[in-house]
Amino acid sequence: MTNQQNVVVLDVKSRGVRNVLPPTSMPVAKSFSPHDLKMLLMKRFETEKRAKINAWVDSMRASSPTRIKSTASLPETDEKSPWIVHHPSALSMFEQIVAASKGKQIVMFLDYDGTLSPIVEDPDQAFMPREMRAAVRNAARYFPTAIVTGRCRDKVYSFVKLAGLYYAGSHGMDIKGPSKSCKYKKGNQRVLFQPASEFLPMIDEVYKALVEKTKSIPGAKVENNKFCVSVHFRCVDEKSWDALVEQVRSVLIEYPKLKLTQGRKVLEIRPTIKWDKGRALEFLLEALGFGNSNDVLPIYIGDDRTDEDAFKVLRERGQGFGILVSEVPKETNASYSLQEPSEARLLILACNFQLF
């Protein structure tokens, strides 16, 4: 007891009586009626909801930059910008690609929209130019060639119309090999892989709900891509983007096994499984017999945020080249860049003539 009392006395002397004794008036917690508490919680919920919607709209703006003229016409000071230095044109670096391909099998991976076809206002009108189809047809004669897209596999096949290709639709969740025999014989051509089949009824439900929900937003277009749903906002007034996000989120709240992601002028609803274009690339390399091979050079050309998963896989493997198609600088895991689909066609043609 004596020791404890001494401690208290010493504490009083060192800190002062005011610091030890309790204050004369302690703050009293405010009491809320059930109604007040309900209103407070609703206000907090709305604030958090608005913050999330604003974050999505900001992200939509960031992924939809204003178009600029190609670097071919930019002043040298702009062309030598730090981004171009780190992601030079694949055309200007073609000799390095040729050198890296010596003794190796090229495998070509191609996104569709914005890579093989121009970005258009109506996604149903994203037709592949005749010259691009000829270039891709020739590529498939010499290299295993795959179309990797967020589109429904059947839809993209109706655009491309080439039977000798691998098609990976729905961001790689629907993969099928060539429907006819190819010159390239190694590996399994009869590929059919659908890791998200159990989600098909759910995707159909969400598609129908979103069609109804977005009717009030002019320009919005909902597309059923079999294993995912795309909500295109390319023709939606920017002032309505927040309303669009709110409508999409209001549907998804009932489906915790689905997630909302974003591409180029599109919101995408996808299953929460760990599968993306990068996993699809790895799966196809394995199916082709190159899973752990050093004798392969994958080349992946794409323009979208979803292609970054494939670029990242190539960078982590230390194998091949990711090539971003973009008129503006973007944060990317790609090694090289191209300005537009016409440059992608030139690169494919160059590969056809030089790398077989």
VEXDREN-2710 file (C-alpha; in Angstrom, 1 decimal):
% VEXDREN-2710
k/r/px/py/pz
1/MET/0.0/0.0/0.0
2/THR/2.8/2.4/0.9
3/ASN/4.5/2.0/-2.4
4/GLN/1.3/2.5/-4.3
5/GLN/0.6/5.7/-2.3
6/ASN/4.1/7.0/-3.0
7/VAL/3.6/6.4/-6.7
8/VAL/0.4/8.4/-6.7
9/VAL/2.0/11.3/-4.8
10/LEU/5.0/11.4/-7.1
11/ASP/2.6/11.4/-10.1
12/VAL/0.7/14.3/-8.7
13/LYS/3.8/16.3/-8.1
14/SER/5.2/15.7/-11.6
15/ARG/2.0/16.2/-13.6
16/GLY/0.0/18.6/-11.5
17/VAL/-3.3/18.1/-9.7
18/ARG/-5.3/19.2/-12.7
19/ASN/-3.8/16.6/-14.9
20/VAL/-4.6/13.8/-12.4
21/LEU/-8.0/14.6/-11.1
22/PRO/-11.0/14.0/-13.4
23/PRO/-12.4/17.1/-15.2
24/THR/-15.3/18.8/-13.5
25/SER/-17.5/18.3/-16.6
26/MET/-17.2/15.1/-18.8
27/PRO/-18.5/15.3/-22.4
28/VAL/-21.9/13.5/-22.5
29/ALA/-22.6/11.4/-25.5
30/LYS/-25.5/12.7/-27.6
31/SER/-28.5/10.4/-27.6
32/PHE/-30.3/9.7/-30.9
33/SER/-33.9/8.7/-31.5
34/PRO/-34.4/5.7/-33.8
35/HIS/-35.5/8.0/-36.5
36/ASP/-32.4/10.2/-36.1
37/LEU/-30.1/7.2/-36.2
38/LYS/-31.8/5.9/-39.3
39/MET/-31.4/9.2/-41.1
40/LEU/-27.8/9.4/-40.0
41/LEU/-27.0/6.0/-41.4
42/MET/-28.9/6.7/-44.7
43/LYS/-26.9/9.9/-45.1
44/ARG/-23.6/8.1/-44.5
45/PHE/-24.6/5.4/-46.9
46/GLU/-25.5/7.9/-49.6
47/THR/-22.2/9.7/-49.1
48/GLU/-20.2/6.5/-49.5
49/LYS/-22.3/5.5/-52.5
50/ARG/-21.7/8.9/-54.2
51/ALA/-18.0/8.6/-53.5
52/LYS/-17.8/5.2/-55.2
53/ILE/-19.8/6.4/-58.2
54/ASN/-17.6/9.5/-58.6
55/ALA/-14.5/7.2/-58.4
56/TRP/-15.9/5.1/-61.3
57/VAL/-16.8/8.2/-63.4
58/ASP/-13.2/9.5/-62.9
59/SER/-11.8/6.2/-64.0
60/MET/-14.1/6.2/-67.0
61/ARG/-12.8/9.7/-68.0
62/ALA/-9.2/8.5/-67.5
63/SER/-9.7/5.5/-69.8
64/SER/-11.3/7.7/-72.5
65/PRO/-8.7/10.3/-73.4
66/THR/-9.2/12.8/-76.2
67/ARG/-7.9/11.6/-79.5
68/ILE/-4.6/13.3/-80.7
69/LYS/-2.7/13.2/-83.9
70/SER/-0.2/10.4/-84.3
71/THR/3.4/10.7/-83.2
72/ALA/4.4/10.5/-86.9
73/SER/3.3/14.2/-87.2
74/LEU/4.4/15.4/-83.7
75/PRO/7.5/17.5/-83.2
76/GLU/10.6/15.7/-82.3
77/THR/10.6/17.0/-78.8
78/ASP/7.1/15.4/-78.2
79/GLU/8.1/12.1/-80.0
80/LYS/11.1/11.8/-77.7
81/SER/8.9/12.1/-74.6
82/PRO/9.7/9.7/-71.7
83/TRP/6.7/7.5/-72.5
84/ILE/7.9/6.9/-76.1
85/VAL/11.4/6.2/-74.9
86/HIS/10.1/3.5/-72.6
87/HIS/7.5/2.2/-75.1
88/PRO/9.0/2.8/-78.6
89/SER/7.2/2.0/-81.8
90/ALA/7.2/-1.8/-82.5
91/LEU/7.7/-0.8/-86.2
92/SER/10.9/1.1/-85.4
93/MET/12.0/-1.8/-83.1
94/PHE/11.2/-4.5/-85.7
95/GLU/14.9/-5.6/-86.1
96/GLN/15.0/-6.4/-82.4
97/ILE/11.8/-8.5/-82.7
98/VAL/13.4/-10.4/-85.7
99/ALA/16.6/-11.0/-83.6
100/ALA/14.6/-12.3/-80.7
101/SER/12.7/-14.7/-82.9
102/LYS/15.7/-16.6/-84.2
103/GLY/15.3/-20.3/-83.5
104/LYS/11.9/-19.8/-81.9
105/GLN/8.3/-20.3/-82.8
106/ILE/6.2/-17.2/-83.0
107/VAL/2.7/-17.3/-81.4
108/MET/0.5/-14.3/-82.3
109/PHE/-2.2/-13.0/-79.9
110/LEU/-4.5/-10.3/-81.2
111/ASP/-7.2/-8.2/-79.5
112/TYR/-10.1/-7.3/-81.8
113/ASP/-11.7/-3.9/-81.2
114/GLY/-9.2/-1.1/-81.5
115/THR/-6.5/-3.5/-82.7
116/LEU/-7.9/-5.4/-85.8
117/SER/-10.8/-3.1/-86.3
118/PRO/-11.3/0.6/-85.6
119/ILE/-13.2/1.8/-82.6
120/VAL/-16.7/2.7/-83.7
121/GLU/-19.8/4.2/-82.0
122/ASP/-21.9/1.1/-82.6
123/PRO/-20.1/-2.1/-81.5
124/ASP/-22.2/-4.1/-83.9
125/GLN/-20.6/-2.2/-86.8
126/ALA/-17.0/-2.9/-85.8
127/PHE/-16.1/-4.7/-89.0
128/MET/-12.6/-5.8/-89.9
129/PRO/-11.1/-4.1/-92.9
130/ARG/-10.5/-6.5/-95.8
131/GLU/-6.7/-5.7/-95.8
132/MET/-6.5/-6.6/-92.1
133/ARG/-8.3/-9.9/-92.7
134/ALA/-5.8/-10.8/-95.4
135/ALA/-2.8/-10.0/-93.1
136/VAL/-4.2/-12.1/-90.2
137/ARG/-5.1/-15.0/-92.6
138/ASN/-1.4/-15.0/-93.8
139/ALA/-0.1/-14.9/-90.3
140/ALA/-2.1/-18.0/-89.4
141/ARG/-0.4/-19.9/-92.2
142/TYR/2.9/-19.5/-90.5
143/PHE/2.2/-19.0/-86.8
144/PRO/-0.4/-20.2/-84.3
145/THR/-2.7/-17.1/-84.2
146/ALA/-5.3/-16.3/-81.6
147/ILE/-8.0/-13.6/-81.3
148/VAL/-8.3/-12.7/-77.6
149/THR/-11.2/-10.4/-76.9
150/GLY/-13.9/-9.4/-74.5
151/ARG/-16.5/-10.1/-77.2
152/CYS/-18.6/-13.2/-77.4
153/ARG/-16.6/-15.8/-79.3
154/ASP/-19.3/-16.4/-81.9
155/LYS/-19.7/-12.6/-82.4
156/VAL/-16.0/-12.0/-83.0
157/TYR/-15.9/-15.0/-85.3
158/SER/-18.7/-13.5/-87.4
159/PHE/-16.4/-10.4/-87.8
160/VAL/-13.2/-12.2/-88.5
161/LYS/-14.5/-15.2/-90.5
162/LEU/-11.2/-17.1/-90.5
163/ALA/-11.4/-20.8/-89.6
164/GLY/-7.7/-21.3/-89.0
165/LEU/-7.4/-19.3/-85.8
166/TYR/-7.8/-19.9/-82.1
167/TYR/-10.6/-17.7/-80.6
168/ALA/-10.7/-16.7/-76.9
169/GLY/-13.9/-14.8/-76.3
170/SER/-15.3/-13.3/-73.1
171/HIS/-11.9/-12.2/-71.9
172/GLY/-10.6/-15.8/-72.4
173/MET/-13.5/-17.6/-70.7
174/ASP/-14.6/-19.2/-73.9
175/ILE/-11.7/-20.7/-75.9
176/LYS/-11.9/-22.8/-79.0
177/GLY/-9.2/-24.0/-81.5
178/PRO/-9.2/-23.9/-85.3
179/SER/-12.2/-25.4/-87.0
180/LYS/-10.0/-26.6/-89.8
181/SER/-6.6/-28.2/-90.0
182/CYS/-3.6/-25.7/-89.9
183/LYS/-0.1/-25.9/-91.3
184/TYR/1.1/-25.7/-87.8
185/LYS/0.8/-29.2/-86.3
186/LYS/2.3/-29.1/-82.8
187/GLY/0.0/-29.2/-79.8
188/ASN/-3.7/-29.6/-79.5
189/GLN/-5.8/-27.8/-82.1
190/ARG/-9.1/-29.2/-80.8
191/VAL/-9.2/-26.9/-77.8
192/LEU/-12.4/-26.1/-76.1
193/PHE/-12.3/-24.5/-72.7
194/GLN/-15.0/-22.7/-70.7
195/PRO/-14.0/-22.2/-67.1
196/ALA/-17.1/-20.1/-66.2
197/SER/-19.9/-22.3/-67.6
198/GLU/-21.8/-22.3/-64.2
199/PHE/-22.3/-18.5/-64.5
200/LEU/-24.3/-18.6/-67.8
201/PRO/-27.8/-18.4/-66.2
202/MET/-26.6/-15.6/-63.9
203/ILE/-25.1/-13.7/-66.8
204/ASP/-28.4/-14.0/-68.8
205/GLU/-30.3/-12.6/-65.8
206/VAL/-28.0/-9.7/-65.4
207/TYR/-28.1/-8.9/-69.1
208/LYS/-31.9/-8.7/-69.1
209/ALA/-32.0/-6.6/-66.0
210/LEU/-29.4/-4.2/-67.4
211/VAL/-31.3/-3.8/-70.6
212/GLU/-34.3/-2.6/-68.6
213/LYS/-32.3/-0.4/-66.2
214/THR/-30.4/1.4/-68.9
215/LYS/-33.4/2.2/-71.2
216/SER/-33.7/5.6/-69.5
217/ILE/-30.0/6.6/-70.5
218/PRO/-29.7/7.7/-74.1
219/GLY/-26.8/6.1/-76.0
220/ALA/-26.3/3.2/-73.6
221/LYS/-26.0/-0.2/-75.2
222/VAL/-25.9/-3.5/-73.4
223/GLU/-24.2/-6.5/-75.1
224/ASN/-24.4/-10.1/-74.0
225/ASN/-21.0/-11.6/-74.5
226/LYS/-22.0/-15.0/-73.2
227/PHE/-19.7/-15.2/-70.1
228/CYS/-19.7/-11.5/-69.4
229/VAL/-22.0/-8.5/-70.1
230/SER/-20.7/-5.2/-71.6
231/VAL/-22.4/-1.8/-71.1
232/HIS/-21.1/0.5/-73.8
233/PHE/-21.1/4.2/-73.0
234/ARG/-19.3/5.5/-76.1
235/CYS/-22.5/7.3/-77.2
236/VAL/-23.7/8.4/-73.7
237/ASP/-23.4/12.1/-72.7
238/GLU/-20.7/12.4/-70.1
239/LYS/-23.2/14.2/-67.8
240/SER/-25.1/10.9/-67.6
241/TRP/-22.1/8.6/-66.8
242/ASP/-22.8/8.8/-63.1
243/ALA/-26.4/7.8/-63.6
244/LEU/-25.3/4.9/-65.8
245/VAL/-22.8/3.7/-63.1
246/GLU/-25.6/3.9/-60.5
247/GLN/-28.0/1.8/-62.5
248/VAL/-25.3/-0.8/-63.2
249/ARG/-24.3/-1.0/-59.6
250/SER/-27.9/-1.3/-58.5
251/VAL/-28.3/-4.5/-60.5
252/LEU/-24.9/-6.0/-59.4
253/ILE/-25.7/-5.6/-55.7
254/GLU/-27.9/-8.6/-56.0
255/TYR/-25.0/-10.7/-57.6
256/PRO/-22.0/-10.9/-55.3
257/LYS/-20.4/-13.6/-57.5
258/LEU/-20.1/-11.0/-60.3
259/LYS/-17.7/-8.1/-60.5
260/LEU/-17.7/-4.8/-62.3
261/THR/-14.6/-4.0/-64.4
262/GLN/-13.8/-1.4/-67.0
263/GLY/-12.5/-1.3/-70.6
264/ARG/-12.3/1.3/-73.3
265/LYS/-15.6/3.2/-73.2
266/VAL/-17.3/0.1/-71.7
267/LEU/-18.3/-1.2/-68.3
268/GLU/-18.0/-5.0/-68.0
269/ILE/-19.7/-7.4/-65.7
270/ARG/-17.7/-10.6/-65.2
271/PRO/-17.6/-13.7/-63.0
272/THR/-15.3/-13.3/-60.0
273/ILE/-13.2/-16.3/-61.0
274/LYS/-9.5/-15.8/-61.4
275/TRP/-9.4/-15.8/-65.1
276/ASP/-8.5/-13.1/-67.6
277/LYS/-6.6/-12.5/-70.9
278/GLY/-3.3/-13.3/-69.2
279/ARG/-4.6/-16.7/-68.0
280/ALA/-6.0/-17.3/-71.5
281/LEU/-2.5/-16.6/-73.0
282/GLU/-0.9/-19.1/-70.7
283/PHE/-3.6/-21.7/-71.3
284/LEU/-3.1/-21.4/-75.1
285/LEU/0.7/-21.6/-74.9
286/GLU/0.2/-24.8/-72.8
287/ALA/-2.3/-26.2/-75.3
288/LEU/0.2/-25.5/-78.1
289/GLY/3.0/-27.4/-76.3
290/PHE/4.9/-24.3/-75.2
291/GLY/3.9/-24.1/-71.5
292/ASN/7.5/-24.3/-70.2
293/SER/9.4/-23.9/-73.4
294/ASN/12.2/-21.5/-74.2
295/ASP/11.7/-22.0/-77.9
296/VAL/8.7/-19.7/-78.3
297/LEU/8.2/-16.0/-78.8
298/PRO/4.7/-14.8/-77.9
299/ILE/3.6/-11.5/-79.5
300/TYR/0.5/-9.9/-78.0
301/ILE/-1.1/-6.8/-79.6
302/GLY/-3.9/-5.0/-77.8
303/ASP/-5.3/-1.6/-77.0
304/ASP/-7.4/-2.1/-73.9
305/ARG/-7.0/-2.1/-70.2
306/THR/-8.0/-5.7/-70.1
307/ASP/-5.0/-6.5/-72.4
308/GLU/-2.7/-5.4/-69.5
309/ASP/-3.2/-8.8/-67.9
310/ALA/-1.6/-10.5/-70.9
311/PHE/1.2/-7.8/-71.1
312/LYS/2.0/-8.5/-67.4
313/VAL/2.2/-12.3/-68.0
314/LEU/4.7/-11.8/-70.8
315/ARG/6.8/-9.4/-68.7
316/GLU/6.8/-11.8/-65.8
317/ARG/7.8/-14.7/-68.1
318/GLY/10.6/-12.6/-69.6
319/GLN/9.4/-13.9/-72.9
320/GLY/7.9/-12.3/-76.0
321/PHE/6.6/-8.8/-76.5
322/GLY/3.4/-7.0/-75.4
323/ILE/2.5/-4.2/-77.8
324/LEU/0.0/-1.5/-76.9
325/VAL/-2.1/0.2/-79.6
326/SER/-2.7/3.7/-78.4
327/GLU/-2.5/7.3/-79.7
328/VAL/-1.9/8.6/-76.2
329/PRO/0.5/7.7/-73.4
330/LYS/-0.9/5.2/-70.9
331/GLU/0.5/3.3/-68.0
332/THR/1.2/-0.1/-69.4
333/ASN/3.2/-3.3/-69.0
334/ALA/3.7/-3.5/-72.8
335/SER/7.2/-3.3/-74.2
336/TYR/6.4/-1.5/-77.4
337/SER/3.6/0.6/-78.8
338/LEU/1.7/1.3/-82.0
339/GLN/-0.5/4.3/-82.9
340/GLU/-3.6/2.7/-84.5
341/PRO/-4.9/-0.5/-86.2
342/SER/-3.3/0.4/-89.5
343/GLU/0.1/0.2/-87.8
344/ALA/-0.9/-3.1/-86.3
345/ARG/-1.6/-4.4/-89.8
346/LEU/1.8/-3.3/-91.0
347/LEU/3.5/-5.1/-88.1
348/ILE/1.6/-8.3/-88.8
349/LEU/2.5/-8.1/-92.5
350/ALA/6.2/-7.5/-91.6
351/CYS/6.1/-10.6/-89.3
352/ASN/4.6/-12.6/-92.2
353/PHE/7.4/-11.7/-94.5
354/GLN/10.3/-11.8/-92.1
355/LEU/9.6/-14.3/-89.3
356/PHE/9.0/-17.6/-90.9
END
